[in-house]
């Protein structure tokens, strides 16, 4: 019997974006798609939780402050559900509390708006690359 192998280079790179600002969602989705990522966008944390396809994301890009449920709370809920996925937080508010919360959360990155496209792409390439190097 032949063993099936998965070519790691051809595994899709999937990212979910969660931000209440539609212009941010559109711009980041366009950037990530141009870099070869499969992208799903969500306008709220609850929309993400309600999605049946969100669980396939290899990395999440979460806005820290959103109406209803922010990025840190969403990550905590996912952890409680046993769905651990790497997270890059983005925020327009650089405060000591935000930085401390990000450190406690075990995030792979915290970017302050506006940030350079290359900063986000570098974080995602490192994170999703590490995910893809794991056995399927």
Phi, psi and omega in degrees: 000133180274139178273132177282139175239154178249125176285112184299328181291339182258358176295134182296146176258110187248128180230140173250133177252130178231112181203140180280351179267109184298327180292324176293314179303313182297315182295315180291321178298317179298315178300310184292322177296322179293338178268004175096011179270146166275126189235136169240138180245147181221134183276355178202162178296321180294321177300320177296312181298327181281347184285141177273345182260350184296336184290348181274355181292138178269345177203147177247141170246112188241133171288138181290314185248113176222152176300143178085281183227125179273178183297320180294319179293320178299315179299319179298318178296318179297318177301316179296332177275358181079016180256083180270120181221142179300145183230135167250122178266143174234144181201155174264358186244099178272096179235159176301324180294319179297314180297317180295318179296320178296318179298316181294331185282344182077027181300155174272348178183153176227118180243139180258128180289139351282144179237162178285139177306320183296329179295315179293314181299321179296315178300315181292318179300318179292316184290309182289328175298319178293322178297314182292339180279351177282150177300143180290000000 
